[in-house]
């Protein structure tokens, strides 16, 4: 009996806590994504710097020139074409679809209770 009295107050609190946890998780995943992006940019710049230094230091030797040119052309943050997606984008899409289904289900449930 005591549990039934507290249920109307506990259930909204649990829902609120879960929604806030989901929001914080999304912010954290976006922050990690940005950290990976900038880490990849630093790696790309380091490779290009190494290629430029090889060309400047060793002149125009064929093997070093080819290696240096390959390093100069490297890119870690590849721009995706329209039909391509990363694993993280696919996971985010699935999470968004799940959140939408939950919102619809709870919206329908709350609508029927009234």
N, C-alpha and C positions, 0 to 999 in steps of 0.2 A: 504494500500500500504506500509506504513512504517513497519507494522508487517511482511510483506512478505520479506522485506529486511533483517530483523534481524533473521528470522527463520533459515537460514543455520548456523548461529553462535550459536543460542540458543539451538537447538536440540542436537548437540554433547555435549554441556556443561551439559545439563540435563542428558543425558545418562552417562556421566562420573561421575556426582554426584551420580547417582543411583548405579552405579557399585561400587564406593568407599564406599557408605553406606552399600551395601551388604557385601563387604569384611570386613568392621569394625564390622558389626553385627556377622559375622562368627567368628571373633577373640574374640568378647565378649562372645559368646556362648561357645566357647572352654575354655575360662578362667573360666567361671562359672562352667563348667563341671569339670575342674581340682580342683576348690575350693571345690566342692561337694565331689570329690574323697578323697581329703586329710582330709576333715571334717569327712568323714566316717571312714577313717583309724584311726584318733584320737579317735573316739567313740569306735572302735574295741579294740584299745589298752587300753582304760579306762575300758572297760568291762573285759578284760583279767586281768588287774591289780586288779580290784575288786575281781575277782574270786580267784586270787592267795593270796590276803590279807585275804579273808575269810578262806581259807584252813590253812594259817599260823597262824591266830589268834585263831580260834576255834578248831583246831585239826581235828580229823577224825570223826566228827558226821555225820551220814548218810544223813540227809536232807540238811545240809549245804554243804556237800561234793558233792551231786548231783547238787545243785544249782551252786556251784562254777565251777564244771566241765562243766555245760551248758554254763556258762559265758565265760569260757576259749575256748570253741568251737565256739563261735559266730563269724560271719563274716558279715560285712556290704557291702563290695565291692565284690560281688559274681561274679565269672568268668562265663560268659555265654557259653552255648554249641553252636555248629555251627548253629543250627536251631532257636535259641532264639535271640531276639533283644529287646532293651529298647525302650520306647516311643521316646526318643531323637534321637536314631539312625534311627528310622523310619521317623521322621520329617526331619532329615538331608538328608536322601535318597530322600524324596519327594521334598525338596528344590533343591537338585542337579538335579533331573529330570526336574523340572520347569526351572531352569537356563539353562539346556541343550536345552530344547525346545525353550526358548527365543533366545538363541544364534543361533540355526538353523533357526528360523523364521527371525531374523534380518539379518543373513548371506544371506538367500535367497532373502530377500527384497533388500538388498544393492547390491547383485549380479545382480538383474534384472534392477536396476536403471542405471547401467553403460552402 
